Amino acid sequence: MPRERKEGMHRDSWVTYRPSIKVLDCTIRDGGLMNNHRFDLDFVRACYRACCAAGVDYMELGYKADKALYSVNEYGPWKFCDEDDLRRVIGDEPPPIKLSAMADVGRTDYRRDILPKEQSVLDCIRVACYIHQIPAAIDMINDAASKGYETTLNLMALSTVSESELRTALAEVVENTPVNVLYVVDSFGSLYSEQIRDYVKLFLRYAGENRDVGIHAHNNMQLAYANTIEAIIAGANRLDVTIHGLGRGAGNCPTELLLMFLKNPKFKVRPVLECIERYFFELQRSIPWGYSIPYAITGALNQHPRDAIAWMEGDRPNAIVEFYDRMLE
Amino acid sequence: MPRERKEGMHRDSWVTYRPSIKVLDCTIRDGGLMNNHRFDLDFVRACYRACCAAGVDYMELGYKADKALYSVNEYGPWKFCDEDDLRRVIGDEPPPIKLSAMADVGRTDYRRDILPKEQSVLDCIRVACYIHQIPAAIDMINDAASKGYETTLNLMALSTVSESELRTALAEVVENTPVNVLYVVDSFGSLYSEQIRDYVKLFLRYAGENRDVGIHAHNNMQLAYANTIEAIIAGANRLDVTIHGLGRGAGNCPTELLLMFLKNPKFKVRPVLECIERYFFELQRSIPWGYSIPYAITGALNQHPRDAIAWMEGDRPNAIVEFYDRMLE
């Protein structure tokens, strides 16, 4: 089964693997959108240990949100990723995994809150923005890079952006920043495999030789895992996953599924299964993430999942016909 | 987003559609594997009406199983598809949908139980077999075709068959029968998109101009819908689905997801959503189909789902680490 990117002497094949593929687990960051990042330390430590033992390359522990905008009473520590909280997760041993935090354009006091790299356990700052925020994102990427971090651009809601605007945005970012990874982000869970392939190929042209392309998929239409595989085939090397798919609404590409697919022997699924068994089945009783038909409807209609999330949290989540009719209005 | 098959003057694209695509809903047949086909008449009628209103092309109402092998006390009417039972479903109006039943090689007394077409409401007999049963399948296909039915070959457990054996089997069937459709059947839910594409292309070479290729996917690794789309792109025209994914173990490609994807305006998803809302959420409390990690493990290991089904029906379905360790033994 040929892959489209060559590496070394051999064509990619499903019996070989591409060493440049890196997995980023964002369970705490994306899953925290379901509970205002109020995970307790024991849970975050368990996920951290599972990711380390599983051979995951990066773990994202939360957001660097501005405390002037978000109350520390309302939001848990993983909304802010203070150094003391991060160090409580990793303990005294040097992490065998790279750590990242996400910084949203307009919601991060980055000049103050993103510390120089030598004062932080973080390795990577991921800058998330919408298309109209590209100039601000460029400033944030340059700020983080100058402080010593790896950086990524996570351009959200791609499915609402015209191709010409997207090309302009990508050109601006690669010309004006040292960004390391350009992410294809399917915020609405609305993209089909052919679209994923076309986006990854477009992003690869702007990434050039020295940057990677990443994929962040959502499971609104049961396509998060399939679209992640499709992105791999098209050449994406940075893959976002969450344990048991924990994430906003329908959730994300499950870490355990991707690790069973990837052939690099450094990846081990068993530590992730242990973590799921011990923590996630219980968690599912209080946080209702995962695929449901209202998410499929917003995904198929290329709409933000907020209406589906509100419907699922309401009194009549099973009234799917009324939800469908409303979404078509 | 180009499709790989041309039709008429235009290349396929996701803004156009391929009129030759036909959807087959096998909710009652595949879902019946979860309850010995003991659905009550009201439920089967509701699914039938939903499929008719949704523009689905074929509906499969069950198996033509041999009553010498399966007790009518233990199994419900959709295991046998007697004419009287079928007619109770469709009522007095001529069906706006074609009807099929599945006949398993070795489990059907086909010379006796498959009636001449003019005595039956069925339009299509789907012959399911494993690779070693191809000679018997050829006999059954010819029997059904001579009685006036459309026929399909549903070759199960493809992922365990070598390519040379598969080529021999396909050549034998197309040379020696008038079969209308050759189905790619992912019985174990173990196939990835590239494998689906390669199988569909191989099957298309044997199908030639006058036969179609079909896809029957399972959702063990959350890939049933994605693999069905992949099969469409590769040229498959006959697509198996079930309402809300109801089917053995992890279930199937959901009818509602596929109908939201297909662009032919004859397809309507709303009747399917109505049927789900009225019947399926309730049914899910008594029949536990759908994606769970044990199914993903058997799928990833290319194993029959029987061990996962037994585990999910046992006392400790959440003991996924023990299940994983056992499957690796």
Interface residues (C-beta under 8 A of the other chain):
Chain A: M1 P2 W14 Y192 S193 E194 Q195 D198 N219 M221 Q222 L223 A224 Y225 A226 N227 I229 E230 I233 H244 P254 E256 L257 M260 F261 V269 R270 L273 E274 I276 E277 F281 Y291 I293 A296 I297 A300 N318 A319 I320 V321 Y324 D325
Chain B: M1 P2 W14 Y192 S193 E194 Q195 D198 N219 M221 Q222 L223 A224 Y225 A226 N227 I229 E230 I233 H244 P254 E256 L257 M260 F261 V269 R270 L273 E274 I276 E277 F281 Y291 I293 A296 I297 A300 N318 A319 I320 V321 Y324 D325
